[in-house]
Amino acid sequence: MPPLVALTTVHGSFTAHVLAARLASEGIDVELRGAVGGAYGLTVGDMARVDLYVPEEQMEDAQLVLLASEIDAAMDPDDRETRSAFTVNWAWVAALVLVVVAVAAPILRFLAA
């Protein structure tokens, strides 16, 4: 087996597996070392550290895949815009419901009497 060199460090098993899958899809061998499949399902800080190692001859390709992943993440639309638009829409719906109830309640009370 060729010598492995450290490519990057991430925190969290899920992130490490996603990155490893991205590298594997490009034909790059990857080995995960650290908090992967350990006894503790939920880890934080240095306990969640996972190091990704690749063969030395695949290091440049792996770095290009990481760069492409970062560019893809930067080009994605901001999630905050989606959340704020959704929140504003629900605010309008809630306001409309309150107005309908405020108008309909006296009418229904008058009809019931």
C-alpha positions in Angstrom: 0.0 0.0 0.0 1.4 3.4 -0.9 2.2 5.8 2.0 -0.7 7.9 3.1 -0.5 11.6 3.9 -2.9 13.8 5.8 -5.3 15.7 3.5 -7.6 17.5 6.0 -9.2 17.3 9.4 -13.0 17.7 10.0 -15.1 17.5 13.1 -17.9 15.0 13.0 -18.2 11.5 11.6 -21.0 12.5 9.2 -19.0 15.3 7.6 -16.0 12.9 7.3 -18.1 10.2 5.6 -19.6 12.7 3.1 -16.2 14.0 2.2 -14.8 10.5 1.9 -17.7 9.6 -0.4 -17.0 12.6 -2.6 -13.3 11.7 -2.8 -14.2 8.0 -3.6 -16.6 9.1 -6.3 -13.6 10.8 -8.0 -11.5 7.6 -7.8 -9.4 8.8 -4.8 -8.6 6.3 -2.1 -9.3 7.7 1.4 -8.8 6.5 4.9 -10.6 7.9 7.9 -8.8 8.0 11.3 -10.2 9.3 14.5 -13.8 9.5 15.9 -15.4 7.2 13.3 -17.7 4.5 14.5 -16.5 4.9 18.1 -18.4 4.0 21.3 -19.6 7.6 21.7 -22.4 8.5 19.2 -22.3 12.2 19.9 -19.0 13.9 20.2 -17.9 17.6 20.2 -14.6 19.4 20.0 -11.4 17.4 19.7 -13.4 14.2 20.5 -15.2 14.6 17.1 -11.9 15.0 15.2 -11.6 12.9 12.1 -8.5 13.0 9.9 -8.7 12.1 6.2 -5.6 10.4 4.6 -5.0 9.8 0.9 -2.1 8.2 -1.0 0.7 10.6 -1.6 0.4 10.3 -5.4 -3.4 11.3 -5.2 -2.9 14.3 -3.0 -3.2 16.9 -5.8 -6.4 15.4 -7.1 -7.8 15.2 -3.6 -7.0 18.9 -3.0 -8.8 19.8 -6.2 -11.8 17.8 -5.1 -11.8 19.7 -1.8 -11.5 23.0 -3.6 -14.4 22.1 -5.9 -16.5 21.2 -2.9 -15.8 24.6 -1.3 -16.7 26.4 -4.5 -19.9 24.4 -4.8 -20.8 25.3 -1.2 -20.1 29.0 -1.9 -22.2 29.0 -5.0 -25.3 27.5 -3.3 -28.0 30.0 -2.4 -28.0 31.2 1.1 -30.3 29.2 3.3 -31.1 32.3 5.4 -32.9 33.9 2.4 -35.1 30.8 2.1 -35.9 30.7 5.8 -36.7 34.5 6.0 -39.0 34.3 3.0 -40.8 31.3 4.6 -41.1 33.1 7.9 -42.5 36.2 6.3 -45.1 34.2 4.4 -46.2 32.5 7.7 -46.4 35.9 9.4 -48.8 37.1 6.7 -50.9 33.9 7.0 -51.1 34.3 10.8 -52.1 37.9 10.5 -54.8 37.0 8.0 -56.2 34.3 10.2 -56.3 36.7 13.2 -58.2 39.3 11.1 -60.7 36.7 9.9 -61.3 35.4 13.4 -61.7 39.0 14.7 -64.3 39.8 12.0 -66.1 36.4 12.0 -66.4 36.1 15.8 -68.9 39.0 16.3 -70.9 38.0 13.3 -71.2 34.4 14.5 -72.1 35.6 18.0 -74.8 37.8 16.5 -76.2 35.0 14.4 -76.2 32.5 17.3 -78.2 34.9 19.6 
